[in-house]
C-alpha cells in the first residue's frame, strides 16, 4: 500500500457520503502538535512539525472538503498556500481544491501572501476574507450558518491556529471530526500550546467548564508521526 492509499484508507470511513445538516457544514478541526502539545514556537514562530507522510494525509483531507478556514495569525506567521499539492502522481485527475476562508477581523491580510499568489497563478481559489461585526468579534455559529446556507459550503476543514482551535473546542457542538497529528518532537515551555488556557463553555447546571469527550477514536502512523481522528461529543 502506498502512502497515498494509506491516507485514503484512513480518512474515507470518517466522512458521511452526503452531509445532511442544513444549518451548518460538517466541520473538521485539524492541527499538528509536538508530543508536549505545542503547535508553534515562542511568539508564534512557525514550526515544521508534520513529516512528509502526515502532510500527504493532510492534503488528502483537504480534497474532502468544500472549504478550508484559518485565522489571520496563521497567514501572518506561516504564510500557507491552503491548496492541494501532495497528490498521488499515478492519478491523472486534478485534485479538488477547497475554498480558502480567512478570519481577519482587522483586515491585516498581506497582499504578498502565498495564498493570493496561488490564486493569481491559477493554482488555487481566491480567498474569502471574513471581517468582524461592529463589536470586533466573529460569531462562529453565525459564520458556519452563513457558509452553509448562502455559500454552499457543506464540508469545512478548519486548520488551527491556537485561537481558532480554542474557539472551536471551547463552544459546544460545532466540530464533527478532530484530526490531530502528533510529531515526535519536544518544543518546551516557551512554545504555543494548542489549547492554551481554554476556558470551555459553562452551563447553569454545573457552573463548570464543559469540554468534549472524544468518541470513535482511531490512530494511524504516517512516517514518524501519529495521527489521531476522533468525534468530539458534549452530551
C-alpha positions in Angstrom: 0.0 0.0 0.0 1.4 3.4 -1.0 1.3 6.4 1.4 -1.5 7.9 -0.8 -3.6 4.7 -0.5 -2.9 4.6 3.3 -4.2 8.2 3.7 -7.4 7.4 1.7 -7.9 4.2 3.6 -7.6 6.0 7.0 -9.8 9.0 6.1 -12.6 7.7 3.9 -14.6 6.0 6.6 -14.7 9.2 8.7 -16.9 11.2 6.4 -20.6 11.0 5.6 -21.4 10.4 1.9 -23.7 13.4 1.9 -23.7 15.9 4.7 -27.3 16.2 5.9 -27.1 19.2 8.3 -28.6 22.1 6.6 -27.9 24.5 9.4 -24.1 24.4 9.2 -21.3 22.5 7.5 -19.7 19.2 8.6 -16.7 20.6 10.4 -13.3 19.0 10.7 -10.8 20.7 13.0 -7.2 19.7 12.4 -3.7 20.7 13.5 -0.3 19.3 14.1 1.4 19.4 17.5 4.6 18.3 19.3 4.5 15.5 21.8 4.2 18.1 24.5 1.2 19.7 23.0 2.8 22.7 21.2 1.8 24.0 17.8 4.2 26.9 17.4 7.4 28.2 18.9 8.0 31.2 21.1 5.8 34.2 20.0 4.0 32.1 17.4 7.2 31.2 15.4 6.4 28.6 12.7 7.4 25.1 13.4 7.6 22.4 10.8 6.1 19.5 12.8 4.4 17.3 10.2 6.6 14.8 8.3 6.0 14.0 4.6 3.7 11.1 5.3 1.3 13.1 7.5 1.5 16.1 5.2 0.2 13.8 2.4 -2.6 12.7 4.7 -3.4 16.4 5.4 -3.5 17.2 1.7 -5.8 14.2 1.1 -8.0 15.6 3.9 -8.2 19.0 2.1 -9.6 17.3 -1.0 -12.5 16.0 1.1 -13.8 19.5 2.0 -15.6 22.3 0.2 -13.8 25.0 2.3 -10.6 25.4 4.4 -10.6 28.1 7.1 -7.7 29.6 9.1 -7.2 32.7 11.3 -5.2 35.6 10.2 -2.5 34.6 12.7 -1.8 31.5 10.6 -1.5 33.6 7.5 0.9 36.1 9.1 3.1 33.5 10.9 3.1 30.6 8.4 2.1 32.1 5.0 0.4 28.8 3.9 -1.0 28.1 0.4 -4.0 26.2 1.7 -4.1 24.3 -1.6 -3.8 20.6 -2.5 -0.4 19.8 -3.9 0.8 16.4 -2.5 -1.3 14.1 -4.5 -0.8 10.6 -6.0 1.3 11.0 -9.1 -0.4 8.0 -10.7 -3.9 9.7 -10.5 -4.4 11.8 -13.6 -7.5 13.6 -12.2 -6.8 17.1 -11.0 -7.3 17.3 -7.2 -10.3 19.1 -5.8 -9.2 22.5 -4.4 -11.1 23.8 -1.3 -12.2 27.4 -0.9 -9.8 29.3 1.3 -11.6 31.3 4.1 -9.6 33.7 6.3 -10.8 35.0 9.6 -9.4 38.6 9.6 -11.2 40.9 11.9 -9.0 43.9 11.3 -8.1 43.4 7.6 -4.4 42.6 8.0 -4.3 40.1 5.1 -0.9 40.8 3.3 -1.0 41.4 -0.4 2.2 39.4 -0.8 0.7 36.2 0.8 1.4 32.9 -1.0 -2.3 32.2 -0.9 -3.0 35.2 -3.1 -0.2 34.4 -5.5 -1.6 30.8 -5.6 -4.9 32.3 -6.9 -3.2 34.7 -9.4 -1.1 31.8 -10.9 -4.2 29.6 -11.3 -3.2 27.1 -8.7 -6.0 27.8 -6.2 -9.1 29.8 -5.5 -9.5 33.4 -4.5 -9.6 33.6 -0.7 -12.7 34.8 1.1 -11.9 37.3 3.9 -14.2 37.3 6.9 -14.1 40.6 8.8 -15.7 41.3 12.2 -19.0 42.8 13.3 -19.0 46.2 14.8 -18.1 44.8 18.2 -14.9 43.3 16.8 -15.9 39.6 17.2 -16.9 36.9 14.8 -19.7 34.6 15.9 -18.6 31.0 14.9 -22.2 29.6 14.8 -23.4 32.6 12.7 -20.4 32.2 10.3 -21.0 28.5 9.9 -24.7 29.0 9.2 -23.8 31.7 6.6 -21.3 29.4 4.9 -23.7 26.6 4.7 -26.9 28.4 3.8 -25.7 31.1 1.5 -22.3 29.9 0.1 -22.8 26.2 -0.4 -20.0 25.1 2.0 -21.3 21.7 3.1 -17.9 20.5 4.5 -15.4 22.7 6.1 -11.8 22.0 7.3 -10.5 24.3 10.0 -6.8 24.4 10.4 -5.7 25.9 13.8 -4.1 28.4 14.9 -4.3 28.3 18.8 -7.1 31.0 18.9 -9.1 29.1 16.3 -8.6 25.8 18.0 -9.7 27.2 21.3 -12.8 28.9 19.7 -13.9 25.6 18.1 -13.4 23.4 21.1 -14.5 25.9 23.7 -18.0 26.1 22.3 -20.5 23.2 22.3 -21.3 21.2 19.2 -19.5 23.0 16.4 -16.9 20.3 15.5 -17.8 16.9 14.0 -14.3 15.5 13.5 -11.0 16.2 15.1 -7.8 15.1 13.3 -4.6 15.7 15.2 -1.0 14.9 14.0 1.4 14.3 16.9 5.1 14.7 15.9 7.9 13.0 17.9 9.3 16.5 18.9 9.5 18.3 22.2 9.2 22.1 21.9 9.4 23.1 25.6 7.5 25.6 27.8 8.0 28.6 25.6 6.0 27.1 22.7 2.4 27.9 22.0 0.1 25.3 23.3 -2.7 24.0 21.1 -5.5 24.6 23.6 -3.7 27.3 25.7 -5.8 28.3 28.7 -9.0 27.3 27.1 -11.9 28.1 29.4 -14.6 25.9 27.8 -18.3 26.6 27.9 -20.1 26.7 31.3 -23.6 25.6 31.9 -26.1 26.8 34.6 -26.5 23.3 35.9 -22.8 22.8 36.7 -21.2 26.2 36.5 -18.1 24.3 35.4 -16.4 24.3 32.0 -17.5 21.7 29.5 -15.0 20.1 27.3 -15.8 17.4 24.7 -15.1 13.8 25.2 -13.6 12.0 22.2 -15.6 9.1 20.7 -14.7 6.7 17.9 -11.0 7.3 18.3 -8.7 6.0 15.6 -4.9 6.1 15.3 -2.6 5.7 12.3 1.1 6.0 11.9 2.3 8.1 8.9 6.1 8.0 8.8 7.3 9.1 12.2 4.1 10.9 13.1 0.9 9.5 14.8 -2.4 10.8 13.5 -5.5 10.6 15.8 -9.0 11.0 14.5 -12.0 11.3 16.8 -15.5 12.6 17.1 -16.0 15.3 19.8 -19.1 14.8 21.9 -20.5 17.2 24.5 -23.6 15.2 25.7 
